């Protein structure tokens, strides 16, 4: 038995030496050895669900389902500080037990464009015509009773990366289209039709 263990250890040592001991990054370039920190997940597409931890620790399935862009009209008293207001619809479902999205101090929705990050409180996001007139937050979500929240951003252009950021964890990321598309924004469109 001891002899088999010695042979096995020698084989493992030989394989390690043959590999050269260098790890490769996702881009195929030499990189550092993997750390204990989790690597950020791939970028999802609009409409693809992801599981996050709710405020009470329960799993929640979140799915960005649509995006709506509005530039404002000439002569409007309030317009986007950057260039565009973007409303993003986010479907939230409880999978095991009731919970809610963590509050702003713990979790936050963001849009990343290049080196810049935009939040729901940046620029004139709070002054978009639909803010205060559509469901913006999600209270307690029970299994079988999904809710839709609308998150508004003030951004310089369409596109970028929508992110859910939780302290101490890699962000959950979705590719955000550069034009109005998707579902879940009927309330926003209704506000815009009536003024």
Buried (B, 14 or more C-beta within 10 A) or exposed (E): EEEEEEEEEEEEEEEEEEEEEEEEEEEEEEEEEEEEEEEEEEBBEBBEEBEBBBBEEBBBBBBBBBBBBBEBEEEEEEBBBBBBBBBBBBBBBBBEEBBBBBEEEEBBBBBBBEEEBBBBEBBBBBBBBBBEBBEBEBEEBEEEEBBBBBBBBBBBEBBBBBBBBBEEBEBBBBBBBEEBBBEBBEBBBEBBEEE
